[in-house]
Amino acid sequence: MKNEGSLDRILRTVIGVVAVIAAVATGGAWSVVWWLVAALALITAAVGFCPLYRLVGINTCKR
């Protein structure tokens, strides 16, 4: 069940791309953190579902 609207998914994609760029530009522990942020943002944008949203009862999907 999707709980992310279009704008939410676009913003997550942008954040994911920026995080990938930051991960490539940095090194060490910061690079790992940026890769994790990128993966989380891009995966949730791709599937349209955020587990944290479900826990707190947020739904940005207009259905």
Backbone torsions as a table, in degrees:
resi	resn	phi	psi	omega
1	MET	NA	124.1	-178.3
2	LYS	-78.5	143.1	176.4
3	ASN	-134.7	18.8	177.5
4	GLU	-122.0	131.4	176.3
5	GLY	-81.5	177.6	-177.0
6	SER	-61.7	-47.4	-179.3
7	LEU	-62.1	-41.9	178.0
8	ASP	-59.3	-44.1	-179.0
9	ARG	-68.0	-37.7	177.2
10	ILE	-64.3	-45.8	179.1
11	LEU	-61.9	-39.9	177.8
12	ARG	-65.5	-36.5	177.1
13	THR	-65.3	-44.6	178.4
14	VAL	-62.0	-45.2	178.2
15	ILE	-61.0	-41.2	179.0
16	GLY	-62.5	-43.7	179.4
17	VAL	-65.8	-43.1	177.6
18	VAL	-62.1	-39.9	179.2
19	ALA	-66.3	-36.2	176.0
20	VAL	-63.1	-44.9	178.4
21	ILE	-61.1	-43.5	178.3
22	ALA	-63.7	-38.3	179.8
23	ALA	-65.0	-38.8	179.6
24	VAL	-71.2	-35.2	-176.2
25	ALA	-77.8	-24.3	-178.2
26	THR	-104.0	-179.9	179.0
27	GLY	-140.3	173.6	174.7
28	GLY	67.2	-142.4	-176.0
29	ALA	-64.5	-35.7	179.3
30	TRP	-63.0	-36.1	178.4
31	SER	-62.7	-41.7	178.6
32	VAL	-62.9	-43.3	179.0
33	VAL	-61.4	-46.2	179.8
34	TRP	-62.9	-39.5	178.0
35	TRP	-63.4	-39.3	178.8
36	LEU	-65.5	-43.5	177.4
37	VAL	-60.9	-44.7	-179.7
38	ALA	-61.6	-46.7	-178.9
39	ALA	-61.6	-46.6	-179.5
40	LEU	-62.0	-46.4	-178.7
41	ALA	-64.5	-45.3	-176.5
42	LEU	-71.3	-37.5	178.7
43	ILE	-66.8	-46.7	-179.7
44	THR	-66.0	-33.9	176.8
45	ALA	-66.7	-39.9	-177.4
46	ALA	-67.6	-40.8	-176.7
47	VAL	-91.5	-17.1	178.6
48	GLY	75.9	18.9	-178.4
49	PHE	-133.1	131.2	176.7
50	CYS	-120.1	115.9	-179.5
51	PRO	-60.0	-35.1	179.1
52	LEU	-65.3	-39.8	176.2
53	TYR	-58.4	-41.8	-178.9
54	ARG	-64.6	-39.9	179.9
55	LEU	-62.7	-38.4	-177.4
56	VAL	-98.4	1.5	174.5
57	GLY	79.4	27.2	178.1
58	ILE	-93.8	139.1	176.3
59	ASN	-143.8	112.1	179.6
60	THR	-98.3	0.8	178.5
61	CYS	-77.8	134.1	-174.3
62	LYS	-85.4	11.9	178.8
63	ARG	-70.3	NA	NA
